[in-house]
Amino acid sequence: MKSGFESYNATLVKNSGCISHPIFIGTPHLGVCRMEWALARFGQIIPCNWGYKGAFYKIPDCSPMNYLIPDAQNYICGGFLKTEAEWLLFIESDNLIPPDCFLRLNEYVRKKEVPIVSGLYFTKSIPSEPLVYRGRGNGYYTDWKIGDLVWVDGVPTGALLIHRSIIQALWNESEEYTVGTDIVRRVFAYPRTIWHDPEVGLETTSGTTDLEWCSRIIVENIFYKAGWKEFQEKRFPFLIDTNIFVGHIDMDGAVYPPQYEKAKWEK
């Protein structure tokens, strides 16, 4: 006599449809990270029926002149555009995203109403300052509390969601250059200029890639070219969702901001 299992005529049915991966995750890093980061990154609550791909590009600390942060970011952009993913999510290796980060970002992915959304995080310093900017040269913006949706003209790239159309428009407008043996485009770049003013002498500009990238999007009408005309007309076109509260961790395990400083920004 056959058992019930042996007599059961099982049929394997394979889904022949397309499996969509709407988000492509990129992480520029030095090759090492804290365990806290790994737990935060890979301990995420995954939304139902959700898919994502990841890209990790190392920046060897033995050769920083050859693999700078913008080079890694541009590698990621190139890899992202080779896929069919609709959104690029930067998660830098010193940013501790909250457990519900993907759940919150999923709302922006589904609704497709805002092309660039950042989480909230602070500088690795005491006192620790929020990376929330309206304007340049005037410090950080203060008129908000944790839980608010804050519109700004400058966001960091540590936990940043970007629609494909923005990256594609920037890629189309950017010069090619070689990193190692690969050709990428200069979507991200350090601000680095030097000139001589006859009245004041030698002047230079320098800084990080994030604010330079934001300024470029505004000045070069990238929102308009990417099909987001209404955002090109906004004075503050980038959104920071402060519900996505991101810890900023150093290699000694200190997380910024300290709890007593975070309390100043809570409702």
Backbone as JSON, one array per atom type, in Angstrom:
{
  "sequence": "MKSGFESYNATLVKNSGCISHPIFIGTPHLGVCRMEWALARFGQIIPCNWGYKGAFYKIPDCSPMNYLIPDAQNYICGGFLKTEAEWLLFIESDNLIPPDCFLRLNEYVRKKEVPIVSGLYFTKSIPSEPLVYRGRGNGYYTDWKIGDLVWVDGVPTGALLIHRSIIQALWNESEEYTVGTDIVRRVFAYPRTIWHDPEVGLETTSGTTDLEWCSRIIVENIFYKAGWKEFQEKRFPFLIDTNIFVGHIDMDGAVYPPQYEKAKWEK",
  "N": [[0.85, -1.2, 0.0], [0.53, 2.2, -0.84], [1.8, 5.13, 0.69], [0.11, 8.15, 1.77], [1.64, 10.34, 0.98], [3.27, 9.3, -1.06], [1.41, 8.66, -3.0], [0.52, 11.07, -3.76], [0.3, 13.28, -6.36], [2.44, 15.51, -7.02], [2.88, 18.76, -8.41], [5.17, 20.93, -9.81], [5.01, 24.32, -10.05], [6.17, 26.97, -11.78], [6.77, 30.45, -11.56], [6.59, 32.33, -14.34], [6.64, 34.96, -14.83], [7.82, 38.41, -14.67], [10.12, 39.29, -12.18], [10.21, 41.99, -10.18], [12.62, 44.4, -9.16], [12.53, 47.06, -7.47], [14.23, 48.79, -6.05], [17.63, 49.71, -5.83], [20.41, 49.2, -3.96], [23.17, 51.0, -2.85], [26.42, 51.07, -1.42], [29.03, 52.89, -0.59], [32.23, 52.25, 0.81], [34.9, 51.66, 3.24], [35.8, 49.14, 3.43], [35.61, 48.03, 5.92], [33.31, 47.81, 8.65], [31.19, 48.7, 11.41], [29.73, 46.3, 13.7], [27.26, 47.12, 14.59], [26.32, 48.57, 12.42], [26.01, 46.55, 10.49], [24.03, 44.97, 11.68], [21.92, 46.81, 11.72], [21.63, 47.36, 8.98], [21.12, 44.81, 7.76], [19.14, 43.83, 9.31], [16.67, 44.77, 8.69], [13.13, 45.38, 8.55], [11.34, 43.89, 6.08], [9.23, 45.04, 3.58], [6.08, 43.57, 2.54], [5.97, 41.61, -0.43], [8.18, 42.75, -1.78], [11.18, 43.85, -3.36], [14.76, 44.05, -3.74], [18.01, 45.04, -4.89], [21.54, 44.91, -4.24], [24.56, 46.85, -4.11], [27.97, 46.88, -3.51], [30.76, 48.79, -3.13], [34.12, 48.96, -2.61], [36.3, 51.27, -0.95], [39.48, 51.38, -0.85], [41.49, 52.07, 1.96], [44.16, 52.28, 1.69], [44.75, 53.45, -0.68], [43.6, 56.13, -1.11], [43.58, 58.25, -2.92], [42.98, 57.15, -5.32], [40.55, 55.89, -5.11], [38.26, 57.58, -4.29], [35.44, 58.92, -2.43], [33.45, 60.1, -4.24], [34.13, 58.65, -6.56], [33.4, 56.01, -5.92], [30.66, 56.46, -5.53], [29.95, 57.15, -8.14], [30.55, 54.8, -9.5], [28.54, 53.22, -8.4], [26.27, 54.52, -9.4], [26.58, 53.98, -12.14], [26.39, 51.15, -12.14], [23.8, 50.89, -11.15], [22.24, 52.03, -13.24], [22.53, 50.1, -15.15], [20.75, 48.21, -14.47], [17.21, 47.48, -14.18], [16.05, 48.76, -12.13], [14.06, 51.14, -10.35], [14.6, 52.96, -8.37], [17.33, 54.37, -6.58], [19.1, 53.69, -3.68], [21.16, 55.07, -1.4], [23.11, 53.87, 1.2], [25.28, 54.67, 3.48], [28.32, 53.44, 5.03], [28.55, 54.2, 7.67], [26.15, 54.83, 8.69], [23.39, 54.22, 10.67], [20.58, 52.85, 9.93], [17.08, 53.0, 10.87], [14.98, 50.26, 12.11], [12.55, 50.23, 10.7], [13.06, 51.47, 8.31], [12.98, 50.64, 5.55], [10.27, 50.11, 5.32], [9.13, 52.66, 5.62], [10.33, 54.02, 3.47], [9.22, 52.58, 1.43], [6.69, 53.64, 1.06], [7.2, 56.02, -0.29], [8.3, 54.95, -2.58], [6.1, 53.57, -3.66], [4.14, 55.59, -4.05], [5.41, 57.52, -5.65], [5.74, 60.32, -5.67], [7.66, 62.09, -4.79], [10.91, 62.81, -5.8], [13.42, 62.7, -4.52], [14.47, 61.67, -1.42], [15.55, 61.97, 1.88], [16.86, 60.43, 4.85], [17.12, 61.48, 8.31], [20.06, 62.61, 9.77], [22.94, 63.32, 11.9], [25.95, 65.29, 12.39], [29.15, 63.76, 13.11], [30.13, 64.72, 15.81], [30.73, 66.73, 18.77], [29.31, 69.58, 19.99], [26.64, 67.84, 18.26], [25.49, 68.37, 15.03], [22.49, 68.78, 13.1], [22.12, 67.53, 9.78], [20.69, 69.35, 7.99], [19.72, 71.56, 5.67], [19.13, 74.84, 4.53], [19.96, 76.95, 2.2], [23.34, 78.25, 1.71], [26.35, 78.49, 3.51], [25.24, 79.42, 5.84], [24.96, 77.76, 8.01], [23.12, 75.14, 9.8], [19.6, 74.37, 9.36], [16.93, 75.18, 11.57], [14.18, 75.19, 12.23], [12.26, 72.94, 12.94], [11.02, 69.74, 14.1], [11.72, 66.4, 15.29], [9.98, 64.02, 13.49], [8.76, 65.61, 11.7], [8.19, 66.46, 8.22], [10.58, 67.8, 6.28], [11.39, 70.34, 4.07], [14.12, 71.13, 2.04], [17.16, 72.63, 0.62], [19.42, 71.21, 0.49], [20.78, 68.04, 1.04], [22.24, 65.24, 2.81], [24.12, 62.29, 1.72], [24.01, 59.92, 3.07], [21.81, 58.28, 3.78], [19.87, 58.0, 1.47], [17.29, 58.25, -0.86], [16.74, 58.04, -4.3], [15.15, 58.85, -7.31], [15.22, 57.05, -10.4], [15.12, 58.62, -12.75], [16.35, 61.02, -12.09], [19.05, 60.32, -11.62], [19.62, 59.33, -14.17], [19.3, 61.62, -15.78], [21.35, 63.23, -14.76], [23.54, 61.59, -15.34], [23.49, 61.62, -18.13], [24.29, 64.22, -18.56], [26.85, 64.37, -17.65], [30.46, 64.28, -17.66], [32.59, 61.72, -19.02], [34.94, 59.63, -17.31], [37.84, 57.81, -16.24], [38.1, 55.27, -13.86], [40.3, 53.29, -12.37], [40.12, 50.55, -14.37], [37.72, 51.06, -15.45], [35.11, 52.88, -17.08], [33.32, 55.6, -16.02], [30.83, 58.09, -15.15], [30.85, 61.52, -14.15], [28.83, 61.98, -11.99], [28.73, 62.54, -9.28], [30.88, 64.72, -7.49], [33.73, 66.16, -5.87], [33.62, 69.53, -4.71], [35.94, 71.59, -6.04], [37.73, 74.12, -6.76], [39.89, 76.73, -7.92], [40.94, 80.07, -8.05], [42.11, 83.34, -9.08], [41.51, 86.38, -7.7], [41.83, 89.69, -8.52], [41.4, 91.67, -6.61], [41.2, 90.52, -4.05], [42.95, 88.41, -3.99], [44.17, 85.0, -4.0], [41.66, 82.5, -4.25], [39.74, 79.72, -3.13], [37.55, 76.84, -3.41], [36.07, 74.19, -1.58], [34.86, 71.02, -0.31], [32.26, 68.62, 0.52], [30.71, 65.9, -1.37], [27.92, 65.91, -1.29], [26.36, 68.41, -0.87], [27.33, 69.77, -3.06], [26.34, 68.18, -5.11], [23.58, 68.51, -4.76], [23.34, 71.26, -5.26], [24.12, 71.29, -7.92], [22.01, 69.9, -9.17], [19.94, 71.75, -8.89], [20.95, 74.11, -10.17], [21.54, 73.24, -12.77], [19.08, 72.57, -13.76], [18.06, 69.96, -13.42], [15.86, 68.64, -12.32], [13.8, 69.49, -13.99], [14.7, 68.44, -16.46], [14.51, 65.79, -15.87], [11.87, 65.31, -15.72], [10.42, 66.28, -13.56], [9.07, 68.82, -13.19], [7.68, 70.48, -11.39], [9.2, 70.39, -9.09], [11.53, 71.65, -9.82], [10.73, 74.23, -9.72], [10.44, 74.7, -7.06], [11.59, 76.33, -4.1], [12.83, 74.94, -2.09], [13.59, 71.93, -2.83], [14.19, 69.31, -1.96], [13.42, 66.53, 0.13], [13.48, 65.82, 3.57], [12.73, 63.22, 5.6], [12.11, 63.15, 8.79], [11.23, 61.15, 10.39], [12.64, 58.96, 9.7], [15.04, 58.3, 11.4], [18.41, 58.41, 11.65], [21.26, 56.94, 12.98], [24.62, 58.09, 13.42], [27.59, 56.59, 13.22], [30.86, 56.13, 14.59], [34.12, 54.54, 14.16], [34.85, 53.72, 16.65], [32.56, 53.07, 17.88], [30.93, 55.02, 18.94], [27.87, 56.74, 18.83], [26.16, 59.23, 17.07], [23.54, 61.71, 17.04], [24.3, 62.21, 20.6], [22.0, 61.0, 23.12], [20.98, 63.05, 24.74], [21.26, 65.27, 23.14], [19.68, 64.61, 20.98], [17.2, 64.76, 22.17], [16.61, 67.46, 22.21], [15.49, 67.96, 19.78], [13.17, 66.63, 19.6], [9.59, 66.35, 19.58]],
  "CA": [[0.0, 0.0, 0.0], [1.3, 3.43, -0.91], [1.44, 6.15, 1.68], [-0.56, 9.31, 1.18], [2.63, 11.21, 0.32], [3.73, 8.65, -2.28], [0.34, 8.65, -3.98], [0.18, 12.46, -4.11], [0.95, 13.68, -7.61], [2.81, 16.92, -6.86], [3.27, 19.46, -9.63], [5.92, 22.15, -9.56], [4.56, 25.41, -10.91], [7.14, 28.06, -11.72], [6.3, 31.74, -12.02], [7.35, 32.76, -15.52], [6.53, 36.4, -14.95], [8.99, 39.22, -14.31], [10.27, 39.67, -10.77], [10.67, 43.38, -10.18], [13.46, 44.88, -8.06], [12.4, 48.51, -7.65], [15.26, 49.57, -5.36], [19.02, 49.27, -5.95], [21.09, 49.76, -2.79], [24.6, 51.2, -3.02], [27.13, 51.39, -0.18], [30.48, 53.16, -0.64], [32.79, 51.98, 2.13], [36.35, 51.5, 3.36], [36.12, 47.72, 3.55], [35.28, 47.6, 7.27], [32.19, 48.53, 9.23], [30.84, 48.27, 12.75], [28.68, 45.3, 13.79], [25.99, 47.82, 14.72], [25.86, 48.91, 11.08], [25.56, 45.33, 9.83], [22.75, 44.58, 12.27], [20.9, 47.76, 11.26], [21.43, 47.23, 7.53], [20.57, 43.52, 7.37], [18.04, 43.48, 10.21], [15.52, 45.57, 8.3], [11.81, 44.81, 8.28], [11.15, 43.94, 4.63], [7.81, 45.13, 3.21], [5.51, 42.44, 1.8], [6.05, 41.66, -1.89], [9.16, 43.81, -2.03], [12.45, 43.32, -3.81], [15.83, 45.02, -3.91], [19.35, 44.55, -5.2], [22.55, 45.69, -3.54], [25.88, 47.0, -4.73], [28.95, 47.3, -2.53], [32.02, 49.16, -3.77], [35.11, 49.29, -1.58], [37.24, 52.37, -1.12], [40.63, 50.96, -0.03], [42.09, 53.2, 2.65], [45.57, 52.36, 1.34], [44.88, 54.22, -1.92], [42.45, 57.04, -1.13], [43.59, 59.15, -4.07], [42.47, 56.43, -6.48], [39.18, 55.44, -4.88], [37.61, 58.54, -3.41], [34.01, 58.72, -2.26], [32.67, 60.3, -5.47], [34.38, 57.57, -7.51], [32.54, 54.91, -5.51], [29.28, 56.85, -5.82], [29.74, 57.11, -9.58], [30.48, 53.38, -9.82], [27.22, 52.75, -8.02], [25.31, 55.07, -10.37], [26.72, 53.23, -13.37], [25.82, 49.83, -11.91], [22.36, 51.07, -11.0], [21.63, 52.29, -14.54], [22.57, 48.87, -15.94], [19.61, 47.4, -14.06], [15.92, 48.09, -14.46], [15.52, 49.3, -10.88], [13.51, 52.48, -10.49], [15.09, 53.83, -7.3], [18.65, 54.12, -6.01], [19.15, 54.0, -2.26], [22.49, 55.09, -0.8], [23.24, 53.65, 2.65], [26.71, 54.7, 3.74], [28.72, 52.42, 6.0], [28.55, 54.7, 9.05], [24.78, 55.27, 8.96], [22.58, 53.17, 11.28], [19.18, 53.1, 9.58], [16.15, 52.4, 11.83], [14.43, 48.98, 11.64], [11.41, 50.41, 9.79], [13.48, 52.35, 7.23], [12.46, 50.18, 4.27], [8.82, 50.27, 5.35], [8.82, 54.07, 5.37], [10.73, 54.36, 2.1], [8.31, 51.9, 0.51], [5.58, 54.55, 0.76], [7.66, 56.94, -1.33], [8.46, 54.15, -3.79], [4.79, 53.26, -4.21], [3.4, 56.78, -4.46], [6.16, 58.18, -6.71], [5.39, 61.74, -5.65], [8.84, 62.87, -4.44], [12.02, 62.11, -6.45], [14.61, 62.57, -3.67], [14.07, 61.65, 0.0], [16.66, 61.64, 2.77], [16.64, 60.28, 6.27], [17.72, 62.52, 9.14], [21.17, 62.27, 10.66], [23.7, 64.42, 12.46], [27.4, 65.2, 12.26], [29.88, 63.01, 14.14], [30.84, 65.75, 16.57], [30.11, 67.22, 19.99], [27.91, 69.2, 19.78], [26.3, 67.2, 16.99], [24.59, 69.25, 14.28], [21.68, 68.09, 12.09], [22.47, 67.81, 8.39], [19.46, 69.89, 7.43], [20.24, 72.83, 5.15], [18.43, 75.77, 3.65], [20.95, 77.96, 1.89], [24.74, 77.88, 1.84], [27.14, 79.4, 4.32], [24.46, 79.93, 6.96], [24.77, 76.74, 9.02], [21.99, 74.23, 9.62], [18.24, 74.9, 9.53], [16.5, 74.8, 12.92], [12.74, 75.29, 12.48], [11.62, 71.65, 12.73], [11.16, 68.77, 15.16], [11.7, 65.02, 14.82], [8.62, 63.63, 13.12], [8.34, 66.5, 10.61], [8.71, 66.36, 6.86], [11.27, 69.09, 6.14], [11.85, 70.64, 2.71], [15.42, 71.8, 2.12], [17.87, 72.67, -0.66], [20.65, 70.44, 0.63], [20.64, 66.81, 1.82], [23.42, 64.36, 2.78], [23.92, 61.08, 0.92], [24.18, 58.74, 3.92], [20.61, 57.45, 3.7], [19.23, 58.85, 0.46], [16.52, 57.59, -1.91], [16.75, 58.88, -5.5], [14.47, 58.25, -8.45], [16.09, 56.75, -11.53], [15.12, 59.7, -13.73], [17.32, 62.02, -11.65], [20.38, 59.78, -11.9], [19.78, 59.23, -15.62], [19.5, 62.97, -16.32], [22.7, 63.65, -14.37], [24.48, 60.75, -16.09], [23.51, 62.12, -19.51], [24.91, 65.54, -18.58], [28.15, 64.31, -16.97], [31.61, 63.85, -18.45], [33.15, 60.41, -18.74], [36.32, 59.55, -16.84], [38.25, 56.44, -15.95], [38.5, 54.9, -12.51], [40.89, 51.97, -12.58], [39.95, 50.16, -15.77], [36.31, 51.26, -15.79], [34.66, 54.22, -17.47], [32.1, 56.04, -15.34], [30.55, 59.5, -15.41], [31.03, 62.31, -12.94], [27.56, 62.39, -11.39], [29.14, 63.13, -8.01], [32.24, 65.26, -7.54], [34.1, 67.12, -4.84], [33.8, 70.9, -5.18], [37.36, 71.91, -5.93], [38.1, 75.14, -7.74], [40.84, 77.73, -7.44], [41.05, 81.18, -8.98], [42.77, 84.53, -8.55], [40.75, 87.62, -7.77], [42.8, 90.79, -8.41], [41.14, 92.52, -5.45], [41.36, 89.83, -2.77], [43.99, 87.41, -4.08], [43.85, 83.62, -4.35], [40.48, 81.96, -3.59], [39.47, 78.31, -3.43], [36.35, 76.23, -2.84], [36.22, 72.76, -1.3], [33.74, 70.53, 0.49], [31.85, 67.24, 0.3], [29.97, 65.71, -2.61], [26.47, 65.97, -1.15], [25.8, 69.72, -1.16], [27.7, 70.08, -4.44], [25.39, 67.43, -5.93], [22.28, 69.18, -4.65], [23.43, 72.54, -5.98], [24.17, 71.01, -9.36], [20.66, 69.55, -9.61], [19.15, 72.98, -8.98], [21.52, 75.05, -11.14], [21.5, 72.68, -14.12], [17.68, 72.26, -14.11], [17.96, 68.51, -13.55], [14.47, 68.24, -12.05], [13.05, 69.74, -15.22], [15.14, 67.5, -17.47], [14.12, 64.45, -15.45], [10.41, 65.19, -15.75], [9.84, 66.71, -12.29], [9.06, 70.26, -13.38], [7.18, 71.19, -10.2], [10.28, 70.46, -8.1], [12.47, 72.65, -10.3], [10.19, 75.53, -9.35], [10.44, 74.84, -5.61], [12.79, 76.92, -3.49], [13.45, 73.86, -1.32], [13.01, 70.8, -3.55], [14.57, 68.01, -1.42], [12.66, 66.2, 1.33], [14.03, 65.02, 4.67], [11.72, 62.61, 6.46], [12.8, 63.01, 10.07], [10.82, 59.89, 11.02], [13.72, 58.02, 9.41], [16.12, 58.84, 12.23], [19.59, 57.59, 11.35], [22.42, 57.17, 13.84], [25.88, 58.28, 12.71], [28.49, 55.86, 14.11], [32.27, 56.12, 14.23], [34.71, 53.22, 14.27], [34.97, 53.36, 18.06], [31.25, 52.66, 18.35], [30.15, 56.15, 19.43], [26.78, 57.07, 17.92], [25.76, 60.63, 17.13], [23.84, 62.55, 18.19], [24.01, 61.62, 21.91], [20.59, 61.03, 23.44], [20.58, 64.35, 25.3], [21.14, 66.23, 22.05], [18.51, 64.23, 20.2], [16.01, 65.2, 22.89], [16.33, 68.86, 21.89], [14.79, 68.05, 18.5], [11.94, 65.85, 19.66], [8.39, 67.14, 19.86]],
  "C": [[0.88, 1.24, 0.0], [0.84, 4.39, 0.18], [0.77, 7.31, 0.97], [0.4, 10.22, 0.43], [3.05, 10.63, -1.02], [2.68, 8.69, -3.38], [-0.04, 10.05, -4.44], [0.97, 12.88, -5.34], [1.25, 15.17, -7.57], [3.25, 17.51, -8.19], [3.97, 20.76, -9.27], [5.49, 23.21, -10.56], [5.5, 26.58, -10.72], [6.55, 29.34, -12.26], [7.18, 32.22, -13.17], [7.3, 34.27, -15.73], [7.8, 37.11, -14.51], [8.99, 39.53, -12.82], [10.9, 41.05, -10.73], [11.53, 43.66, -8.96], [13.47, 46.4, -8.13], [13.51, 49.33, -7.04], [16.62, 48.89, -5.53], [19.78, 49.97, -4.83], [22.59, 49.83, -3.03], [25.25, 51.64, -1.73], [28.61, 51.64, -0.46], [31.07, 52.9, 0.75], [34.29, 51.73, 2.06], [36.77, 50.05, 3.46], [35.86, 47.17, 4.93], [34.09, 48.4, 7.76], [31.93, 47.97, 10.62], [29.74, 47.21, 12.69], [27.31, 45.96, 13.91], [25.41, 48.18, 13.35], [25.3, 47.68, 10.38], [24.21, 44.88, 10.37], [21.63, 45.5, 11.81], [20.59, 47.56, 9.79], [20.7, 45.94, 7.17], [19.47, 43.02, 8.31], [16.78, 44.25, 9.91], [14.24, 44.75, 8.21], [11.56, 44.98, 6.78], [9.66, 44.02, 4.32], [7.35, 43.91, 2.43], [5.63, 42.68, 0.3], [6.99, 42.76, -2.35], [10.46, 43.19, -2.47], [13.49, 44.41, -3.95], [17.12, 44.31, -4.27], [20.35, 45.44, -4.49], [23.84, 45.77, -4.33], [26.83, 47.56, -3.69], [30.28, 47.57, -3.25], [32.99, 49.64, -2.7], [35.93, 50.52, -1.97], [38.46, 52.03, -0.28], [41.31, 52.15, 0.64], [43.59, 53.29, 2.38], [45.79, 53.19, 0.07], [43.74, 55.22, -2.05], [42.42, 57.97, -2.33], [43.02, 58.48, -5.32], [41.01, 56.01, -6.34], [38.51, 56.37, -3.86], [36.1, 58.29, -3.37], [33.22, 58.99, -3.54], [32.91, 59.23, -6.52], [33.49, 56.37, -7.19], [31.08, 55.22, -5.81], [28.99, 56.76, -7.32], [29.74, 55.67, -10.11], [29.07, 52.86, -9.56], [26.17, 53.25, -9.01], [25.36, 54.3, -11.68], [26.12, 51.84, -13.26], [24.31, 49.87, -11.81], [21.68, 51.22, -12.36], [21.7, 51.08, -15.47], [21.43, 47.92, -15.57], [18.32, 48.1, -14.49], [15.28, 48.67, -13.2], [15.09, 50.75, -11.06], [14.09, 53.46, -9.48], [16.48, 53.39, -6.86], [18.64, 54.57, -4.55], [20.6, 53.92, -1.79], [22.35, 54.83, 0.7], [24.73, 53.59, 2.95], [27.06, 53.86, 4.96], [28.9, 52.94, 7.42], [27.18, 55.23, 9.43], [23.94, 54.1, 9.46], [21.11, 53.46, 10.99], [18.26, 52.41, 10.57], [15.51, 51.14, 11.25], [13.29, 49.12, 10.64], [11.76, 51.29, 8.59], [12.87, 51.93, 5.88], [10.94, 50.33, 4.2], [8.42, 51.71, 5.02], [9.19, 54.47, 3.93], [9.79, 53.72, 1.08], [7.11, 52.78, 0.15], [5.97, 55.53, -0.33], [7.85, 56.2, -2.66], [7.11, 53.9, -4.45], [4.1, 54.49, -4.79], [4.08, 57.56, -5.59], [5.81, 59.67, -6.82], [6.59, 62.65, -5.38], [10.07, 62.14, -4.99], [13.25, 61.89, -5.58], [14.19, 62.71, -2.21], [15.26, 61.22, 0.84], [16.14, 61.32, 4.17], [17.33, 61.42, 7.02], [18.92, 61.95, 9.89], [22.03, 63.49, 10.95], [25.2, 64.22, 12.22], [27.99, 64.36, 13.39], [30.75, 63.99, 14.91], [30.07, 66.05, 17.85], [30.35, 68.73, 20.05], [27.68, 68.65, 18.39], [25.24, 68.03, 16.28], [23.78, 68.47, 13.26], [22.09, 68.5, 10.68], [21.2, 68.19, 7.64], [19.77, 71.31, 6.97], [19.23, 73.56, 4.26], [19.38, 76.93, 3.39], [22.36, 77.42, 2.07], [25.48, 78.94, 2.65], [26.43, 79.95, 5.54], [24.21, 78.87, 8.03], [23.54, 75.89, 8.77], [20.66, 74.92, 9.93], [17.65, 74.35, 10.82], [14.99, 74.7, 13.14], [12.02, 73.98, 12.15], [11.8, 70.82, 14.0], [11.15, 67.37, 14.56], [10.26, 64.55, 14.65], [8.09, 64.48, 11.97], [8.88, 66.03, 9.27], [9.28, 67.73, 6.53], [11.77, 69.24, 4.7], [13.09, 71.53, 2.78], [16.0, 71.93, 0.71], [19.22, 71.98, -0.59], [20.44, 69.24, 1.53], [21.95, 66.03, 1.78], [23.1, 63.09, 1.99], [24.01, 59.8, 1.75], [23.03, 57.78, 3.9], [19.65, 58.17, 2.76], [18.59, 58.02, -0.64], [16.38, 58.53, -3.1], [16.05, 58.16, -6.63], [15.42, 58.1, -9.63], [16.21, 57.91, -12.52], [16.13, 60.79, -13.38], [18.74, 61.56, -11.97], [20.63, 59.73, -13.41], [20.04, 60.6, -16.24], [20.9, 63.49, -15.98], [23.76, 62.88, -15.16], [24.62, 61.28, -17.52], [24.29, 63.43, -19.63], [26.35, 65.53, -18.07], [29.25, 63.79, -17.9], [32.04, 62.44, -18.06], [34.56, 60.56, -18.17], [36.59, 58.13, -16.4], [38.64, 56.29, -14.49], [39.01, 53.47, -12.59], [40.84, 51.62, -14.05], [38.53, 50.4, -16.27], [36.03, 52.71, -16.16], [33.35, 54.52, -16.76], [31.85, 57.5, -15.72], [30.51, 60.25, -14.08], [29.71, 62.88, -12.44], [27.82, 63.1, -10.07], [30.58, 63.61, -8.13], [32.48, 66.13, -6.32], [34.12, 68.52, -5.45], [35.26, 71.3, -4.98], [37.74, 72.86, -7.06], [39.07, 76.11, -7.09], [40.94, 78.83, -8.5], [41.71, 82.37, -8.29], [41.89, 85.74, -8.79], [41.73, 88.78, -7.57], [42.63, 91.63, -7.16], [41.44, 91.83, -4.12], [42.44, 88.75, -2.8], [43.46, 86.04, -4.43], [42.64, 83.14, -3.56], [40.28, 80.51, -4.03], [38.1, 77.91, -2.87], [36.63, 74.75, -2.63], [35.03, 72.33, -0.46], [33.47, 69.07, 0.19], [30.98, 67.14, -0.95], [28.49, 66.01, -2.49], [25.88, 67.34, -1.51], [26.15, 70.17, -2.58], [26.72, 69.41, -5.41], [24.02, 68.09, -5.92], [22.27, 70.5, -5.42], [23.43, 72.32, -7.48], [22.78, 70.69, -9.9], [19.82, 70.8, -9.81], [19.66, 73.86, -10.12], [21.38, 74.54, -12.57], [20.11, 72.21, -14.54], [17.45, 70.76, -14.29], [16.54, 68.02, -13.25], [13.63, 68.39, -13.32], [13.41, 68.71, -16.29], [14.71, 66.07, -17.15], [12.61, 64.27, -15.41], [9.72, 65.56, -14.46], [9.79, 68.25, -12.26], [8.66, 71.01, -12.11], [8.26, 71.33, -9.13], [11.35, 71.46, -8.53], [12.03, 74.04, -9.87], [10.15, 75.75, -7.85], [11.73, 75.5, -5.12], [13.56, 75.86, -2.72], [12.91, 72.53, -1.85], [13.33, 69.41, -3.0], [13.84, 67.77, -0.1], [13.49, 65.39, 2.32], [12.88, 64.53, 5.52], [12.39, 62.31, 7.8], [12.3, 61.82, 10.88], [11.85, 58.8, 10.76], [14.96, 58.56, 10.11], [17.32, 57.9, 12.16], [20.72, 57.94, 12.32], [23.68, 57.26, 12.99], [26.98, 57.7, 13.61], [29.93, 55.98, 13.64], [32.86, 54.74, 14.51], [34.99, 52.8, 15.7], [33.63, 52.97, 18.66], [30.42, 53.78, 18.95], [29.11, 56.53, 18.38], [26.35, 58.52, 18.17], [24.39, 60.8, 16.48], [23.65, 61.78, 19.5], [22.54, 61.83, 22.26], [20.15, 62.4, 23.95], [20.47, 65.41, 24.22], [19.95, 65.9, 21.15], [17.22, 64.75, 20.84], [15.64, 66.64, 22.57], [15.48, 69.0, 20.63], [13.5, 67.24, 18.48], [10.76, 66.71, 20.04], [8.0, 67.0, 21.33]]
}
